[in-house]
Amino acid sequence: MPVQFMDVRQVAEYLNVSVQWVYREASKVGLKPYKFGSGRNAKIQFKIADVQAWVRQQSSPG
């Protein structure tokens, strides 16, 4: 099964943060970006499974 990706805008909406936060902070907090292409046309995307796993890790046990 192919790996599915979310673009920066989709990640921002999913996490309820700004697009700028995703560009600036995502890799600092443990979300691994994948870069497709090079130069100005490069696209930054994130694996959906990675984003969902990161969200689960942020939940502190009750």
FENCOR-V744751 format. One record per helix or strand. SS is the DSSP state (h for helix, s for strand). FROM is the first residue (numbers start at 1). TO is the last residue. If there is no record, write none. Layout:
ss,from,to
SS,FROM,TO
SS,FROM,TO
//
This chain:
ss,from,to
s,5,7
h,8,15
h,19,25
s,34,36
h,39,41
s,43,47
h,48,58
//
